[in-house]
Structures are given as C-alpha cells and as structure tokens.
Amino acid sequence: MYLGKQTGSFLAAAALLTSLFLGGCGSQEEPQAGKAQVKAMKVLQQDTPVAYNYPGHLQGKEEVQVHARVSGSVLEKYFNGGDYVYAGQPLYKLDSRQYETAVISAQAELSKAETNLRHAQEELSRYEVLWKDRAVSEQTLTDKRADVDGNKATVAATQAAVRKAQENLDDTIVYAPMSGRVSVDDVAVGTYATAGTTKLVTVGTMDPVDVQFSVSETEYLNLLAEAMETGEDIRHDNTPLPKIKINLSNGKEYPFEGNIVTADRALSTNAGSLTIKATIPNPQGILLPGMFVQVHLVGVKTTNALLVPQRAVQQLLDESFVLVVGADGKSVSKNVKLGEKVGSYYIIEKGLDPTDVVIVEGLTTLRAGQDIEVTTVTPEEMGFSTTESTEITDKS
C-alpha cells in the first residue's frame, strides 16, 4: 500500500509538470523584428559647379625652325643656345664668296645687256630718219624695232638675275624671324647648311604659351549645354568658354588663368576625343614648351543637378544603387547612373527624382524592403558640402 501511494504521487507530479511545460510552449509567440534605425535626407537639386581635369602639354605659341635660304658653311654664330633674341637680329653668317662672285657676274651681264640696248635704240633712231625719206624698207625698220624690244627683255632678265644674286648674298646672313628664345640644339660653326633642309636652330615665343589637351565627346557636349539652353549661337565662336588653370608636374598650381582659344574641327577617329588648345600667360618665363601639366576647366556648371552624398551610393559589380525611403515606410532600392564627384556628393544623371529621400546612415545591414524608422537630417548636420574637397575629377 505504501509503495502504491508513492508511485501514484510521483506519476501525478510528472503529469502536472508535463502539462505545464506543454502549455507554456503552446502559448509562446515569435518576437517581432524591430524597425531599422536610419538617417535620411532629401535629394539636393541645384546648379552645381563641376571641375574637370585633363593631362595636357605646353607648346610655344609661335615656334619656328630656322633654315638657311642658301647653302654654305657656317662661318660665324652670333648667339648662345637658350638666349633670348629679337626679330631681325643676326644669328649666323654663311660662307658668302660664291654669292659675291655671282653678284659681280650678274652685274657684268646687266652692263653688257644695257650697252646692247643703247646700241639697238641708237640704230633704231637712225633707221626711223631714213624711213621718213624712204631710204630703207619697212621690213628693215620693223627688224630694228624688234631688236630694241629683244634687248629690253634681256636687260630686264639680267636685272632680275642681279637682284637674285644680291638676295642670295644677303641671305648668307641668317636673321631671327621673330622675337623669342632659341633652342640649345643649334648647329656649330663649320657645319655645312643645305638650303631649306638643315635646321640651324628653333626660335619660339615664351609669353604666352599654348596648352593642348583633349576632352571626350560627352564632355564637349556638356560644355556647350549651357549655351545651347540659353539659345546662344554656337556656330560662330560666340559661345562663352570656361577658363583653365594648370598644375605643374610638381603638383603646384600655376597662378595665372588661361583662355580656350580653339578646338579641332573633328573628333579623333581612334580615341573619340576632341583636341582643344588654350593660351596662358607666362610673364616670368616659368613655363617651357614640352612641359606636361594637369589642366583644370573652371567655371563649368551643371544646371539643376541632382546630388546625393557619396556615402549613400552602394555598388555591386557594375551597378550603382541607393536606398530611398518608400511611401510605405520601407526601404526601396533604386539603380542610378553616376556623374561627376562634387565635394561630398555625386551628381546623379539618371535613376532618381528630386522628391526622393535618400538614406545616408544605417546602411550597413539594411536591405531593400525592410521596415525603417527614419530620422530626417540636413547636409549641414551630416557635414556634407559641395565645396569641402578641392579634389578634381580625373578624366585622364
């Protein structure tokens, strides 16, 4: 009896614990996931200055290779390589002996031709008197007139020969065709210079200098977009073009601005780019032709650009997207096409509306379609700025 009571009590207690355990499991509910805490701001829409950066190189504004007009050995040189010379300044003297002889010979031929002409003219005068008395035939008079005309032509030809011989003699002194600095690869005394072939030296202007660089087709159209929108005539070089600034190879910014002066008539077939040439002052002679520089276009702006903070943009493979606040309080993913970087922002070329609110913080584990609790922030609160960075988009 005693054992039976113990056994019954044990079974009753076990049944009670089992019922309590099963009842508790049946009434337990799955905990509800909390909303993701995020910060978001409205897309900015405003006229935005954009800076472009291109590799470029410097060229002399005017650069001339000096060649001798006549052939001969260089006897004297009147400058040192790297000197600044002035237009009309003598640079070289060539051996002139053969040209002096040619002048003397041509002058002798001219004297002979002039003598023959005078003799023919005197004979014509006598025959004209005889013709009045009909002492000579008309044919004889005609022949004498022809002799005079022929001698006049000979005199004219020999006069031209004298001028040519004198010019050749004068050309044995080679003068600077323009003011500028001469190169150091000049020929030495004793060199035989062949007319029109041997480069004696190069002379180039130093102030201003040209800057040449290339832009893509898209960037070229963007540069003209503002003018086209305002209805300006872009066919007759009336389009206002941006200024340029340059950084030298040591990274320092050159203090003067330049002006775009010309663009090529067509895009490069191979690269699909347009060659542009600008002019920049060089009063101190710091810039040298052949230098490589970084060219910055300044004063370029994108009208009504849509801006989102760079930190809001996520990238996966070749796709860029942002998460925005949906109307139902959930996060929504939108694919976007990125433009230039402007300070803390990207310009969005496609994929967003001006009314979109972009999530800028809390993105680490956030997924599209997730419930979110939004705290609206301003660019100032987040430290975003279109001018906080002086870095320029590299288009090279």
QUINORJO-V822112 format. One line per field, one symbol per residue. ss: DSSP state (2 for helix, 1 for strand, 0 for the rest). phi: phi as a letter, one per 40 degrees, with the letter a starting at -180 (. if undefined). psi: psi as a letter, one per 30 degrees, with the letter a starting at -180 (. if undefined). A space follows every 10 residues. Layout:
ss: ???
phi: ???
psi: ???
//
This chain:
ss: 0222222222 2222222222 2222222000 0000011111 1101111111 1111111111 0011111000 0111111000 0001100001 1111002222 2222222222 2222222222 2222222222 2200000222 2222222222 2222222222 2222222222 0011100001 1100000000 0110000011 1111000011 1111112222 2222222220 0000000000 0011111000 0010000111 1110000000 0011111111 0000000000 0111111111 1111111112 2201110011 1111100001 1111111111 1100111111 0000001111 1000000000 1111110022 2200000000 001100
phi: .ccccccccc cccccccccc ccccccccbc cccccccbba acdcbacbcb bbbbcaacbc dbbbccbccb cicccabbab dgccbbdgcc bbbcdbdccc cccccccccc cccccccccc cccccccccc cccfcbcccc cccccccccc cccccccccc ccdccccccc ccccbccaci ccccccccch ccccdgbccc abbacbacbc bbabbccccc ccccdccccc gccccbgccc bccbbbbccc gccccbcbbc babccacccc cgbbcbbbbb caccgccbdg cbbbcbcbgc bbcfccbbdc cccbbbfcbb abbbccccgb cbcbcbbcbc cbgcbbccca hbbcccbccb agcdbcbcgc cbbbbcbbdc ccgcacbcbc cbdcbc
psi: eeeeeeeeee eeeeeeeeee eeeeeffkkk kkklkkklkl lkkkjlkkkk kkkkkllklk ekkkkklkfl klkjelkglk kflkllkfkk elklkgefee eeeeeeeeee eeeeeeeeee eeeeeefeee eeghflleee eeeeeeeeee eeeeeeeeee eeeeeeeeee ffjklkflka kllfhlllkf kjkkkfekje lkkklfjalk kklklleeee eeefeeeeef gkjgfhgfkk lllllkklfg fkkkfkllkk flllflkkee fglkkkklkk lhffgekkkf kklkkkklgk lkkhkkkkke ffkkkjbgkk llkljlfggl kkkkklkkbl kjbflkkjfk fllffkjkkf kgfegklkgk kljkjkllee efgkkfgfkg kkkjg.
//
